[in-house]
């Protein structure tokens, strides 16, 4: 991967200010850009077990199917 020299200078300066490596700054920026940061934040707040999450998903799917049958 090659990046513009000016951009790499900005990445390096940001890394120095934040105490991160250049790679970490680039990874964080890419995560924000593609939306993974939001997903990571949501998952970190998830306190359901896998079984509880599956039960909710199944219940919602059944409700959706019932709505479609009724219409």
Biopython code that builds the backbone (N, CA, C, O; Angstrom):
import numpy as np
from Bio.PDB.StructureBuilder import StructureBuilder

atoms = [
    (1, "UNK", "N", (0.848, -1.159, 0.000)),
    (1, "UNK", "CA", (0.000, 0.000, 0.000)),
    (1, "UNK", "C", (0.900, 1.229, 0.000)),
    (1, "UNK", "O", (1.870, 1.302, 0.754)),
    (2, "UNK", "N", (0.573, 2.174, -0.837)),
    (2, "UNK", "CA", (1.342, 3.412, -0.837)),
    (2, "UNK", "C", (0.396, 4.577, -0.587)),
    (2, "UNK", "O", (-0.707, 4.627, -1.133)),
    (3, "UNK", "N", (0.839, 5.508, 0.241)),
    (3, "UNK", "CA", (0.045, 6.675, 0.588)),
    (3, "UNK", "C", (0.800, 7.938, 0.221)),
    (3, "UNK", "O", (2.030, 7.961, 0.193)),
    (4, "UNK", "N", (0.054, 8.969, -0.054)),
    (4, "UNK", "CA", (0.613, 10.270, -0.368)),
    (4, "UNK", "C", (1.587, 10.707, 0.739)),
    (4, "UNK", "O", (1.335, 10.483, 1.923)),
    (5, "UNK", "N", (2.685, 11.324, 0.339)),
    (5, "UNK", "CA", (3.723, 11.729, 1.299)),
    (5, "UNK", "C", (3.178, 12.710, 2.345)),
    (5, "UNK", "O", (3.504, 12.603, 3.527)),
    (6, "UNK", "N", (2.358, 13.652, 1.914)),
    (6, "UNK", "CA", (1.774, 14.621, 2.855)),
    (6, "UNK", "C", (0.865, 13.914, 3.868)),
    (6, "UNK", "O", (0.875, 14.231, 5.057)),
    (7, "UNK", "N", (0.089, 12.963, 3.377)),
    (7, "UNK", "CA", (-0.780, 12.198, 4.256)),
    (7, "UNK", "C", (0.037, 11.400, 5.265)),
    (7, "UNK", "O", (-0.307, 11.354, 6.446)),
    (8, "UNK", "N", (1.115, 10.772, 4.803)),
    (8, "UNK", "CA", (1.967, 10.001, 5.720)),
    (8, "UNK", "C", (2.613, 10.893, 6.775)),
    (8, "UNK", "O", (2.806, 10.469, 7.914)),
    (9, "UNK", "N", (2.946, 12.122, 6.400)),
    (9, "UNK", "CA", (3.497, 13.072, 7.376)),
    (9, "UNK", "C", (2.457, 13.362, 8.451)),
    (9, "UNK", "O", (2.780, 13.406, 9.638)),
    (10, "UNK", "N", (1.207, 13.559, 8.035)),
    (10, "UNK", "CA", (0.124, 13.802, 8.990)),
    (10, "UNK", "C", (-0.094, 12.589, 9.893)),
    (10, "UNK", "O", (-0.291, 12.725, 11.100)),
    (11, "UNK", "N", (-0.057, 11.417, 9.295)),
    (11, "UNK", "CA", (-0.209, 10.180, 10.070)),
    (11, "UNK", "C", (0.901, 10.087, 11.110)),
    (11, "UNK", "O", (0.637, 9.791, 12.276)),
    (12, "UNK", "N", (2.128, 10.335, 10.699)),
    (12, "UNK", "CA", (3.265, 10.243, 11.607)),
    (12, "UNK", "C", (3.157, 11.259, 12.746)),
    (12, "UNK", "O", (3.425, 10.926, 13.900)),
    (13, "UNK", "N", (2.770, 12.483, 12.428)),
    (13, "UNK", "CA", (2.623, 13.511, 13.464)),
    (13, "UNK", "C", (1.503, 13.154, 14.443)),
    (13, "UNK", "O", (1.637, 13.346, 15.652)),
    (14, "UNK", "N", (0.412, 12.639, 13.913)),
    (14, "UNK", "CA", (-0.694, 12.209, 14.773)),
    (14, "UNK", "C", (-0.248, 11.067, 15.675)),
    (14, "UNK", "O", (-0.580, 11.039, 16.860)),
    (15, "UNK", "N", (0.497, 10.138, 15.119)),
    (15, "UNK", "CA", (1.006, 9.008, 15.901)),
    (15, "UNK", "C", (1.909, 9.489, 17.036)),
    (15, "UNK", "O", (1.800, 9.014, 18.166)),
    (16, "UNK", "N", (2.780, 10.411, 16.737)),
    (16, "UNK", "CA", (3.686, 10.931, 17.771)),
    (16, "UNK", "C", (2.907, 11.615, 18.892)),
    (16, "UNK", "O", (3.201, 11.420, 20.071)),
    (17, "UNK", "N", (1.905, 12.424, 18.512)),
    (17, "UNK", "CA", (1.112, 13.138, 19.521)),
    (17, "UNK", "C", (0.298, 12.183, 20.389)),
    (17, "UNK", "O", (0.108, 12.429, 21.580)),
    (18, "UNK", "N", (-0.173, 11.115, 19.801)),
    (18, "UNK", "CA", (-1.063, 10.206, 20.522)),
    (18, "UNK", "C", (-0.350, 9.033, 21.184)),
    (18, "UNK", "O", (-0.954, 8.296, 21.963)),
    (19, "UNK", "N", (0.923, 8.861, 20.878)),
    (19, "UNK", "CA", (1.656, 7.736, 21.457)),
    (19, "UNK", "C", (1.361, 6.416, 20.768)),
    (19, "UNK", "O", (1.625, 5.352, 21.327)),
    (20, "UNK", "N", (0.820, 6.474, 19.571)),
    (20, "UNK", "CA", (0.517, 5.270, 18.804)),
    (20, "UNK", "C", (1.536, 5.109, 17.685)),
    (20, "UNK", "O", (2.301, 6.026, 17.384)),
    (21, "UNK", "N", (1.532, 3.934, 17.079)),
    (21, "UNK", "CA", (2.381, 3.730, 15.905)),
    (21, "UNK", "C", (1.651, 4.268, 14.677)),
    (21, "UNK", "O", (0.439, 4.483, 14.717)),
    (22, "UNK", "N", (2.382, 4.484, 13.597)),
    (22, "UNK", "CA", (1.763, 4.916, 12.351)),
    (22, "UNK", "C", (0.688, 3.918, 11.918)),
    (22, "UNK", "O", (-0.398, 4.315, 11.497)),
    (23, "UNK", "N", (0.992, 2.636, 12.021)),
    (23, "UNK", "CA", (0.046, 1.593, 11.625)),
    (23, "UNK", "C", (-1.247, 1.676, 12.438)),
    (23, "UNK", "O", (-2.338, 1.502, 11.895)),
    (24, "UNK", "N", (-1.122, 1.940, 13.737)),
    (24, "UNK", "CA", (-2.310, 2.034, 14.582)),
    (24, "UNK", "C", (-3.178, 3.226, 14.192)),
    (24, "UNK", "O", (-4.404, 3.124, 14.187)),
    (25, "UNK", "N", (-2.554, 4.347, 13.867)),
    (25, "UNK", "CA", (-3.300, 5.531, 13.432)),
    (25, "UNK", "C", (-4.043, 5.223, 12.136)),
    (25, "UNK", "O", (-5.217, 5.567, 12.000)),
    (26, "UNK", "N", (-3.376, 4.583, 11.191)),
    (26, "UNK", "CA", (-3.995, 4.231, 9.914)),
    (26, "UNK", "C", (-5.142, 3.250, 10.144)),
    (26, "UNK", "O", (-6.213, 3.408, 9.558)),
    (27, "UNK", "N", (-4.934, 2.246, 10.984)),
    (27, "UNK", "CA", (-5.982, 1.264, 11.253)),
    (27, "UNK", "C", (-7.200, 1.926, 11.887)),
    (27, "UNK", "O", (-8.330, 1.639, 11.492)),
    (28, "UNK", "N", (-6.990, 2.803, 12.859)),
    (28, "UNK", "CA", (-8.110, 3.493, 13.490)),
    (28, "UNK", "C", (-8.879, 4.335, 12.479)),
    (28, "UNK", "O", (-10.110, 4.356, 12.492)),
    (29, "UNK", "N", (-8.163, 5.023, 11.614)),
    (29, "UNK", "CA", (-8.813, 5.850, 10.590)),
    (29, "UNK", "C", (-9.638, 4.985, 9.632)),
    (29, "UNK", "O", (-10.756, 5.352, 9.270)),
    (30, "UNK", "N", (-9.098, 3.861, 9.232)),
    (30, "UNK", "CA", (-9.830, 2.963, 8.334)),
    (30, "UNK", "C", (-11.056, 2.373, 9.022)),
    (30, "UNK", "O", (-12.116, 2.248, 8.408)),
    (31, "UNK", "N", (-10.915, 2.012, 10.289)),
    (31, "UNK", "CA", (-12.053, 1.470, 11.040)),
    (31, "UNK", "C", (-13.190, 2.497, 11.103)),
    (31, "UNK", "O", (-14.357, 2.158, 10.908)),
    (32, "UNK", "N", (-12.832, 3.755, 11.379)),
    (32, "UNK", "CA", (-13.855, 4.810, 11.404)),
    (32, "UNK", "C", (-14.483, 4.975, 10.036)),
    (32, "UNK", "O", (-15.702, 5.107, 9.923)),
    (33, "UNK", "N", (-13.674, 4.968, 9.007)),
    (33, "UNK", "CA", (-14.158, 5.190, 7.641)),
    (33, "UNK", "C", (-15.146, 4.116, 7.196)),
    (33, "UNK", "O", (-16.173, 4.425, 6.591)),
    (34, "UNK", "N", (-14.839, 2.871, 7.491)),
    (34, "UNK", "CA", (-15.720, 1.788, 7.039)),
    (34, "UNK", "C", (-16.786, 1.428, 8.071)),
    (34, "UNK", "O", (-17.596, 0.532, 7.832)),
    (35, "UNK", "N", (-16.795, 2.107, 9.201)),
    (35, "UNK", "CA", (-17.849, 1.901, 10.188)),
    (35, "UNK", "C", (-17.589, 0.833, 11.219)),
    (35, "UNK", "O", (-18.471, 0.535, 12.023)),
    (36, "UNK", "N", (-16.417, 0.251, 11.225)),
    (36, "UNK", "CA", (-16.140, -0.810, 12.197)),
    (36, "UNK", "C", (-16.058, -0.283, 13.619)),
    (36, "UNK", "O", (-16.362, -1.003, 14.570)),
    (37, "UNK", "N", (-15.649, 0.968, 13.766)),
    (37, "UNK", "CA", (-15.549, 1.534, 15.106)),
    (37, "UNK", "C", (-16.915, 1.539, 15.787)),
    (37, "UNK", "O", (-17.022, 1.249, 16.979)),
    (38, "UNK", "N", (-17.944, 1.864, 15.035)),
    (38, "UNK", "CA", (-19.294, 1.875, 15.585)),
    (38, "UNK", "C", (-19.702, 0.470, 15.993)),
    (38, "UNK", "O", (-20.276, 0.272, 17.064)),
    (39, "UNK", "N", (-19.408, -0.504, 15.145)),
    (39, "UNK", "CA", (-19.741, -1.887, 15.476)),
    (39, "UNK", "C", (-18.984, -2.365, 16.711)),
    (39, "UNK", "O", (-19.553, -3.040, 17.569)),
    (40, "UNK", "N", (-17.703, -2.014, 16.799)),
    (40, "UNK", "CA", (-16.907, -2.400, 17.975)),
    (40, "UNK", "C", (-17.506, -1.816, 19.242)),
    (40, "UNK", "O", (-17.577, -2.486, 20.273)),
    (41, "UNK", "N", (-17.940, -0.554, 19.160)),
    (41, "UNK", "CA", (-18.534, 0.101, 20.333)),
    (41, "UNK", "C", (-19.842, -0.583, 20.732)),
    (41, "UNK", "O", (-20.096, -0.813, 21.914)),
    (42, "UNK", "N", (-20.655, -0.902, 19.750)),
    (42, "UNK", "CA", (-21.912, -1.579, 20.053)),
    (42, "UNK", "C", (-21.676, -2.950, 20.676)),
    (42, "UNK", "O", (-22.338, -3.317, 21.646)),
    (43, "UNK", "N", (-20.732, -3.706, 20.118)),
    (43, "UNK", "CA", (-20.434, -5.035, 20.664)),
    (43, "UNK", "C", (-19.885, -4.949, 22.080)),
    (43, "UNK", "O", (-20.144, -5.831, 22.898)),
    (44, "UNK", "N", (-19.123, -3.887, 22.383)),
    (44, "UNK", "CA", (-18.553, -3.761, 23.727)),
    (44, "UNK", "C", (-19.639, -3.525, 24.771)),
    (44, "UNK", "O", (-19.441, -3.814, 25.951)),
    (45, "UNK", "N", (-20.795, -2.997, 24.335)),
    (45, "UNK", "CA", (-21.910, -2.755, 25.259)),
    (45, "UNK", "C", (-22.839, -3.960, 25.364)),
    (45, "UNK", "O", (-23.761, -3.953, 26.179)),
    (46, "UNK", "N", (-22.618, -4.976, 24.569)),
    (46, "UNK", "CA", (-23.473, -6.147, 24.559)),
    (46, "UNK", "C", (-23.167, -7.022, 25.777)),
    (46, "UNK", "O", (-22.040, -7.479, 25.966)),
    (47, "UNK", "N", (-24.190, -7.241, 26.591)),
    (47, "UNK", "CA", (-23.997, -8.070, 27.786)),
    (47, "UNK", "C", (-24.871, -9.318, 27.739)),
    (47, "UNK", "O", (-25.098, -9.970, 28.759)),
    (48, "UNK", "N", (-25.360, -9.644, 26.539)),
    (48, "UNK", "CA", (-26.182, -10.836, 26.383)),
    (48, "UNK", "C", (-25.307, -12.057, 26.128)),
    (48, "UNK", "O", (-24.248, -11.974, 25.505)),
    (49, "UNK", "N", (-25.775, -13.168, 26.620)),
    (49, "UNK", "CA", (-25.102, -14.419, 26.260)),
    (49, "UNK", "C", (-25.508, -14.765, 24.830)),
    (49, "UNK", "O", (-26.439, -14.177, 24.278)),
    (50, "UNK", "N", (-24.809, -15.710, 24.247)),
    (50, "UNK", "CA", (-25.153, -16.129, 22.889)),
    (50, "UNK", "C", (-26.576, -16.686, 22.845)),
    (50, "UNK", "O", (-27.317, -16.439, 21.894)),
    (51, "UNK", "N", (-26.947, -17.433, 23.871)),
    (51, "UNK", "CA", (-28.293, -18.018, 23.923)),
    (51, "UNK", "C", (-29.359, -16.929, 24.029)),
    (51, "UNK", "O", (-30.395, -17.015, 23.369)),
    (52, "UNK", "N", (-29.118, -15.909, 24.849)),
    (52, "UNK", "CA", (-30.077, -14.811, 24.981)),
    (52, "UNK", "C", (-30.222, -14.043, 23.667)),
    (52, "UNK", "O", (-31.332, -13.692, 23.264)),
    (53, "UNK", "N", (-29.110, -13.789, 23.013)),
    (53, "UNK", "CA", (-29.143, -13.076, 21.737)),
    (53, "UNK", "C", (-29.896, -13.891, 20.695)),
    (53, "UNK", "O", (-30.676, -13.334, 19.923)),
    (54, "UNK", "N", (-29.676, -15.190, 20.662)),
    (54, "UNK", "CA", (-30.362, -16.053, 19.708)),
    (54, "UNK", "C", (-31.863, -16.091, 19.993)),
    (54, "UNK", "O", (-32.673, -16.101, 19.065)),
    (55, "UNK", "N", (-32.232, -16.111, 21.267)),
    (55, "UNK", "CA", (-33.648, -16.111, 21.652)),
    (55, "UNK", "C", (-34.343, -14.822, 21.167)),
    (55, "UNK", "O", (-35.455, -14.879, 20.642)),
    (56, "UNK", "N", (-33.698, -13.684, 21.341)),
    (56, "UNK", "CA", (-34.261, -12.409, 20.879)),
    (56, "UNK", "C", (-34.372, -12.401, 19.362)),
    (56, "UNK", "O", (-35.399, -11.998, 18.817)),
    (57, "UNK", "N", (-33.331, -12.840, 18.682)),
    (57, "UNK", "CA", (-33.344, -12.863, 17.214)),
    (57, "UNK", "C", (-34.452, -13.777, 16.689)),
    (57, "UNK", "O", (-35.159, -13.420, 15.746)),
    (58, "UNK", "N", (-34.599, -14.932, 17.288)),
    (58, "UNK", "CA", (-35.639, -15.882, 16.875)),
    (58, "UNK", "C", (-37.025, -15.298, 17.111)),
    (58, "UNK", "O", (-37.909, -15.415, 16.261)),
    (59, "UNK", "N", (-37.209, -14.677, 18.253)),
    (59, "UNK", "CA", (-38.490, -14.063, 18.575)),
    (59, "UNK", "C", (-38.844, -12.955, 17.582)),
    (59, "UNK", "O", (-39.986, -12.868, 17.132)),
    (60, "UNK", "N", (-37.880, -12.119, 17.243)),
    (60, "UNK", "CA", (-38.109, -11.039, 16.282)),
    (60, "UNK", "C", (-38.403, -11.588, 14.884)),
    (60, "UNK", "O", (-39.252, -11.054, 14.171)),
    (61, "UNK", "N", (-37.715, -12.631, 14.506)),
    (61, "UNK", "CA", (-37.947, -13.253, 13.207)),
    (61, "UNK", "C", (-39.360, -13.830, 13.129)),
    (61, "UNK", "O", (-40.039, -13.680, 12.113)),
    (62, "UNK", "N", (-39.801, -14.490, 14.204)),
    (62, "UNK", "CA", (-41.162, -15.041, 14.232)),
    (62, "UNK", "C", (-42.201, -13.919, 14.138)),
    (62, "UNK", "O", (-43.202, -14.049, 13.434)),
    (63, "UNK", "N", (-41.954, -12.824, 14.850)),
    (63, "UNK", "CA", (-42.884, -11.691, 14.804)),
    (63, "UNK", "C", (-42.952, -11.099, 13.398)),
    (63, "UNK", "O", (-44.032, -10.765, 12.912)),
    (64, "UNK", "N", (-41.815, -10.974, 12.758)),
    (64, "UNK", "CA", (-41.777, -10.450, 11.394)),
    (64, "UNK", "C", (-42.522, -11.363, 10.425)),
    (64, "UNK", "O", (-43.261, -10.890, 9.562)),
    (65, "UNK", "N", (-42.327, -12.654, 10.567)),
    (65, "UNK", "CA", (-43.022, -13.617, 9.701)),
    (65, "UNK", "C", (-44.533, -13.553, 9.924)),
    (65, "UNK", "O", (-45.302, -13.658, 8.969)),
    (66, "UNK", "N", (-44.962, -13.382, 11.172)),
    (66, "UNK", "CA", (-46.392, -13.258, 11.467)),
    (66, "UNK", "C", (-46.974, -12.031, 10.827)),
    (66, "UNK", "O", (-48.086, -12.077, 10.302)),
    (67, "UNK", "N", (-46.237, -10.911, 10.858)),
    (67, "UNK", "CA", (-46.688, -9.667, 10.232)),
    (67, "UNK", "C", (-46.846, -9.864, 8.725)),
    (67, "UNK", "O", (-47.817, -9.392, 8.135)),
    (68, "UNK", "N", (-45.897, -10.556, 8.105)),
    (68, "UNK", "CA", (-45.960, -10.771, 6.655)),
    (68, "UNK", "C", (-47.136, -11.679, 6.268)),
    (68, "UNK", "O", (-47.766, -11.477, 5.230)),
    (69, "UNK", "N", (-47.422, -12.676, 7.107)),
    (69, "UNK", "CA", (-48.553, -13.574, 6.833)),
    (69, "UNK", "C", (-49.878, -12.831, 6.949)),
    (69, "UNK", "O", (-50.815, -13.091, 6.195)),
    (70, "UNK", "N", (-49.947, -11.906, 7.900)),
    (70, "UNK", "CA", (-51.175, -11.153, 8.143)),
    (70, "UNK", "C", (-51.461, -10.140, 7.043)),
    (70, "UNK", "O", (-52.612, -9.744, 6.857)),
    (71, "UNK", "N", (-50.453, -9.722, 6.324)),
    (71, "UNK", "CA", (-50.677, -8.693, 5.293)),
    (71, "UNK", "C", (-50.885, -9.240, 3.918)),
    (71, "UNK", "O", (-51.083, -8.476, 2.973)),
]
sb = StructureBuilder()
sb.init_structure("model")
sb.init_model(0)
sb.init_chain("A")
sb.init_seg("    ")
for serial, (resi, resn, name, xyz) in enumerate(atoms, 1):
    if name == "N":
        sb.init_residue(resn, " ", resi, " ")
    sb.init_atom(name, np.array(xyz, "f"), 0.0, 1.0, " ", f" {name:<3s}", serial, name[0])
structure = sb.get_structure()
